Amino acid sequence: MTRHSQKLTKTAFNNRTLSMSSVTSLIDYRPEAKLLDSHGIPTLDFVSKSFASAARRWLKANTPQAHIQEMPAKHLMFWEYPDLFNQYLDTFLDGSHTIPVNENTRVEKEKV
């Protein structure tokens, strides 16, 4: 079991979830997204910088409490930028109060 799969298993008990989906335009995740948000379950969504504007609009409409992390990759972000991906994932899973969006911006996170 990898370090992150252990953390993901552990965090299931901490009411945290992680959304790692690429371009999935053919699947309607609105009911699941709204359900997670309505229960106040913290979520982290990785989005490609090339699709960030559209992704942010969708996420804001369906999961306004979600944390959004832009990545330079278009697909398989965890593979193309593993160190950066793991840094953001660790910060989220550890329950830190901020998640860096980029070098110039920080998004405040609610305490859980």
Summary of the structure (lengths in Angstrom):
residues: 112
radius of gyration: 13.4
end to end distance: 26.3
largest distance: 35.3
contacts: 274
relative contact order: 0.17
helix: 44%
strand: 18%
